Amino acid sequence: MEEKSRDKHTKKSGHNREFAVVAYSFLAIFVLLMGYLIYFEAALGEKFINNPYNKRQELFEQQVVRGSISTADGVVVAETLTGADGAEVRYYPYDNMFAHVVGYSTHGKTGIEALENFHLLRSNVSAAEKVIEDLRAVKNRGDHVVTTLSFDLQKAAYEAIGVYRGAVVVMEPATGKILAMVSKPDYNPNTVVEDWSLLTAEDNDKSQLLNRATQGLYPPGSTFKILTTLEYLAEHPDYENYHYNCSGVVTVDNNVIHCYGNTRHGEEDLMSSFARSCNTSYASLGLDLDITRFGELCNNMLFNSGLPLPLEYKQSSFVLKEGDSAADIMETSIGQGKTLVTPFHMALITCAIANDGMLMKPYVIERIENANQGVVESYKAVEYKELITPETAAVMQEFLKNVVKEGTGRKLKDTSYEVAGKTGSAEYHTGSDSSHSWFVGYAHMDGKEDIAVAVLAERAGSGSEYALPIAKEIFDSYYKQ
């Protein structure tokens, strides 16, 4: 009897354990599912709702009037107008001026319209107001997006680049704020529907919808000498002993490099070679660099990798490697060859140098407000990555200042503010009769935040003649405010 009782107890205990295992397994699965749902809602919900294929957007659009977008200084640059018949129209008061950075919201969404679609279609007004609107059968008012953009700087950049194809980026190095972003040729976001066939036609060579600031890939020309200089400084602590005699041309293995306009610069050290943008000097010193280390430096400077930017962008490329020909090395060292970069990327490099080597994470949204101006979310400056040491940044700052004092940037010398920068002229194909015009730099005046500017004017000519004056107009506008 005792044995039978023990057997029953053992079987019962076994069943209890099995039941407990099953119960706890289901409990664990339930907890995991709840945890995932919470994580999805908090971390991934906005991303999925923002997806253009998500049908929930249509539900939001039926319930909420799409919110407005404004500059940091309070100028509305996108809003939804509702007619007497209830029809809604997305309206851009300044037509083409903010086209690429603000974007459009028909035929898909681009720019900030795409980036902040989630917030623009959400309403964070009070519960009482929502109830009243529901009773009146009126849509709730969507949240308002306040950007970091400066209306005055955007206007100055837009007007300064004028008729040129190209791009301008203006940023605040100490914070990472994007203050202006212009791309030309442009389009009018108010008439995207009417102009769609023309804008997307196969024989349209203007590519108006392309944001050249973040998606245009160009040879960097002499602005890339910033990277070549950084590598030389890393390999040669005695860089002050560098010496070169420029005759205007250098030939290695039947490969010929000319200085711009065949200029003979004569006796130079490294700083004067940089200031005068001496191609022969940089082509020659490039042959002595450790190409593997050079590639590692460029990768650390965000070539061949993603950029910390929420807007659509193209990845810059540096493909020089150990064993490449002397021609490849010389051309790459002066910013030609196969190296390609976006104006926005060059703006980031400039910001890091201006900010003592630290790159701040770029951002274009200042805060989200509800329709009654209550703050829903706000954003602030965040460090992204130290691209170079403060010591190296200090040396590079002096090199860039000397470009303005004694080199190709002298047109910026006699101003009320101090400028450091680099000009560039980049051939866009062999035998071209003109060059892409570049300028990258930053300016300082006591009592105001420094700003950094990157300018690219396609097929305009030399950087000192075309891109630099564009940058000067922007600096003048900012420091005269």
N, C-alpha and C positions, 0 to 999 in steps of 0.2 A: 504493500500500500504506500509506504513511504517513497519507494522508487517511482511509482506511478505519479505521486504528488510532485516529486522533483521534476519528472519529465514534463508534466503540465506547466510547472513554473518556468522551466527552461524554455519551452516553446512560447509561453506567453511573453517572457522577457525578450526573446528573439523577435517576436512580432512587434513588440513595443519599440525596439531599436530600429527595425525597418521602417516603422511608421514615423519615428523621430527623424530618421535620415531623410525620408521623403518630404516631411513637413518643413524641416530646416532648409532643404534644397529649394523648395518652392518659395520659402521666405527670402532666401538669399537672392534668388532670381528676381523676386518682386522688388527687393531693395535696390538691386542693380538697375532694374528698369526705371524705378522712380528716380534714382540718381542720374541716370542717363537723360531722362526727360527734363530734369531740372537743369542739367548741364547744357542740353540742347537749347532750352528756352533762354538761358542766360548767356551762353557763349556763341551758339550757332544760329539761334533764331533769326537774328537780324540778317545774317548772311543769306540764309535760305529765303527769307521773305524778300530780300533785295534781288534775288535771282529773277531775271526777266521772264522765265518760264513758269514762275509760281503764280497760280491762279488766284491766290489770296489777295494779290495786289488789286485785282479787279473788284473784290469785295471792299477793300479799303477805299478805293476810288469812288465807290457808290455811297460810302458813308462819310467821307472826309473831303473837304476842299483842300487841294494840294497847297502846302505851306509856301511861304515866300523865302527868298534868299537875299541877303544883303551884304554889303561890305562891312569891314570893321568900323568904319566911320558912319554907318547908318544909312547908306544909300541903297535902296532896293533895286536889285538887278534882275530879279525874276519873281513873278507873282501870277496868281490866277485871278482873272477877271470873270465875273458872272454877270451875264446879260439879264434883261428883264424877263426873257423867256426861260431863264435858268441854265442856258448854255454856258459852259465854261471854256475859257480860252487862256492858254499859257502865254504870258506877255513878258517880253524882255525890253525894258524901256530904253536901253542903250544899244539896241540892235547888235552890230557886229563886235562891239568893243570887248565884251566878255565872252565871246562865242565859245572858245575852246575850253577855258577853265570852268565856266559855269555849265556849258553844254546845252543840250536840248532834251525834250521829254516826249517827242513824237518820233515814230519810226525807230523805236528803241530809245535808250537813254544814254547820255555821255556826260563826262565831267562831273561836277558836283551834283547835278541832277541825278546821275546814276549812283554816285557815292553815298548820297544822303537820302535816297529814295525812301528808305524805311522811316526816317524821321519826318519827312515831308508828308507822308501819308498816315502819320499817327497824330492823334489829338490828345494833348495833355491839359486841356482846360478842366475846370472843376467838374465834379460829378453833377452838381446842381445845374450848371450850364448845359451839360450834355443832356440832362433830362428835359430841360426847357426846349432845347433845339429839337430833340426827338418828338416832343409833343407838338411842336410847330411844323414837323416834317421838313426840317431844314438840316442840311449837312453840318457836321461839326467842323470847326476851323483847324486846319493842320498846323503842326509845329513850324517854327520859323528858324531857319539856319543862318547864323551869323558867321561869316567867313573871316579869315585873317587878311583878306585883300584890302588894299588901300585904293579908294576911288581915284585919288589924285595921281598916284604912281601908275595905276593901270592906264589912265588917260594919257599920262606923259609918255609911257612906253609905247602905247598904241600909235600916238601921233609921231613919236620920234622915229620909229622904224618905217613909217610912211609907206611908200609903194614897193619896198623891197619884200621879196619872199624871205622868210626866215623866222626867227623867234627871239623873244626877250624873256628873261627870268629875273625877278628881283626878290631877294630874301633878306631876312634878318639873321646874321650869323650867330648871335648870342642866344637866340631862341629857336630857330628853325622855321619861323613863320614865313609862309609864302605871301609876299606883298603884292606881286603882280606877275602875270603870265600871259604873254601875247604870242600868237602864231599867225603868220600870213603866208599865203592868201587865206582869207577868212570867209565867213558866210553869215547870213542873217538868220538866227534861230527862230525869228518870228515867221519866216517863210520857208521853213524846211520842207513842209509837205508839198508846197507848190514847186519848189526848186529841186525836189528829190531826184528826178530823172536826170537833170543836168548835173547835179553834184556827184552822182554815181555812174555817169556815162563812161564807157570804156575809153573813149577818145578824149576824156577830160584830163589834161596833164597838170592841172593846178592842185589837185588833191586838197581841196579846201577843208575837208572834214578831218584831215590829219593834223593832230596837235604836234607841230614841229618842235615845240619846247621839250616834250617828253618822248616823242615817238620818231623824231627825225634823227637819223644817224648820219654823221658827217666826219670826214677826216678833220682832226683837231688843229692841224697846222701848228704854228709856233706856240699856241697855248699849251701844247703837250710838252714843251720844253720844261714846264713846271715839273712834270713827272721825271723827265730825264735828269733834271737838276737834282731832284730829291734822291735819285739812285746814285748819282755821282757823289753827293754829300755823304751818303751812307757808306760808300766804299772808300772815300778819300777824306778823312778828317783834316788833311792838310790842303784842302781845296783852295785856300788862299794862295798857294804856290802855283796854281794852274797858269799856264802861259800858252798863247797861240798867236800866230801871225797870219791874219786873214788876207788872202790875195783875191777873194771874191769867187774862187772856184777850187774844188778839190776833186781829184780823180783817184779812185781805188779800183783795181781790177776792171778797168774800162768803164766804171760807173762814175758818172759826173754829177756833182752836186754844186749848185750855184747859190750864192746869197741873193736875196730878193733884189731884183734890178741890177744884178751883177755888181753890187756895191763892194768896194774894198774897205774893210774895216781896220786893217793894219794890226798893230800890237794890242792884244786884249788879255785880260784875266777872265776868270769865270763870270764874275758879276757883270763886267762890261759886255761879254759875249751874250749874256742873257738879256741885258738891257737893249742891246742893238739887234737882238734876235739873229745872231750870226749863224746861218745854216752850216757853213763849212766847219766852224768850230764844234758845233754840236754833232754833226755827222762824224767828225773825227774822234771826239771823245766817246761817242757811242760804241765805237769799235773796241774800246778798252773796258767796257762794262761787263760784269758777270750777267749774262743774259738770263740765267735761271733766277738769280736774285732780282733782276729787273722785273721779270714776270710776276714774282711773288709780291713785290712792292705794288705793282699795278693791280693785282688781284685784291690786295688789302685796301687799295683805293677804290674798290667796288667795280673794277672791270670784270667782265665774265661772270657777273653775279647779279642777284636781285638788288634793287634799290629800295630804301625805306620810304616808299611812296604809294599811297592808296589809289592814285589815279593811274590810268593806263599808260604804260611806258615800254620802251624798247631797251634791251640790255646792251650796254657798250661792250666792245670787244678789243682785246689785245692778244694777238696770236703769235708774236715773235717767240722763237724758241732756240735753244742751243743747237748749233749746227746750221742755222739759216745763213744765207749768203751775206757778204759784206754789203751788197746793195740793199737787202732787206733791213739790215741793222741800221745803216745810215739813214734810210728813208724813215724808218720808224722813230729814230731818235729825234727827228725834226718834225714829227707829227704827220708824216705822210704814210706811205705803205698801206698796210691793210687795217690799221687801227681806225676804229669808228667810235664816235661818242655822241651823246645827246647834249644839247645846251643845258638841260637841267642837271645832268651829271657834272658838267664843268662848274656849274653854280655850286653844287655840293662841295666839290674839292676846294673851291675858292672860300666858301664859308668855313670849312675846317681850318684852313690856314689862318684866316682872319680871327678865328675863335681859339687861337693857341693850340691847334691840333685836334680839338674835340669837335666832332660832327654832332650837331643836335638833330634829333629826328624831325624831318620836315613835316609841317602840317598846314592845312588850309582851312580847317574849321575851328573857330574860336569857341563857340558855344551853341547849344540848342535851346531855344526859348519856346514856351507855349504862346498861343495867340494873344495872351495878355501880358507878355514880356516877362513872365516868370521863368527862371532858369531851370531847365530840365537836366541838362548835362553841360559840363564845361571841360575844356582841354587846356593843358599847359605844356611848357617846354620840358622835354625829356632828353637826356643824353642818349645818343645812339652808339657811338663808337669813337675811340681815339684813333684817328687815321695816321697821325704822326706825333712825335713827342713835342712838348712845349718848346724845347730847345731847338729842334729842327724847324718848327713853325716860326720861331723868332728869326732865324736865319733867312727863311723863305720870305718872310715879310719884308726884310731889308732888300732882298733881291727885287721884289715886286715894286717897292717904293722907288728903287733906283731906275726902274723902267720909265717912271714918270719924271724923275729928276734929270736923267741924262740920256734916255733911250727913245724908243718908238712911241712912248706915251707922253711926250713933252707937251702936247696940247692940253693936258690936264694939270699942268704944273702951276699956273698962276690962277688958282681958285681960292675961295674962302674956306674950302675944306681940303683935307689931305687925302690923296688917292694912291692906292697901290694896285697895280694890275699888269696884265700881259696882253699884247696884241697878237694877232695871228692871221696869216694868209694861207689858205689851204687849197691846193690844186684839187679839183674834183674829178679830172681825168687827164691822162697824158696828152700833152700838147694843147691844153686849154688856154684860151687867150685871156682868161680872167680867173679869179680865185674867190672862194668863199671868204668872207670877211668876219673875223672874230675879235671880240674883246671880252676878257673876264677880269674882274677886279672888285675892290671894295673901297669905301670912303669913310672918313672919320671927321667928325667935328664935335668939340666939347659941348655937352648938353643935349646931344641927340644920339639915338641908337645908330650904330654903324649899319650900313646896308651893302649887300653884295649884288653885283649885276653880271649876268652873262648875256652877250649879244651875238647872234649869228645872222649875217645878211648874205643870202645865197648869191653867188656869182657877182658880187658887188666890186671886189678888188681888194686892196690891202686893208688890213685891220686898222692901221693908224689913220687911214683916210676916210673910212666909212663906218665901221662898227664903233670905233672910239667916240666919234661925235654923237652917235646915238646914245651911248652910255652917258656922255657928258650932259645931254639934255635931261636925262633921268636924274642924275645927281643934282643938277641945278634946280630941278623942280622940287626935289626932296628937301634940299637945304635952304631953299628960299621960302618954304612954307612957314 
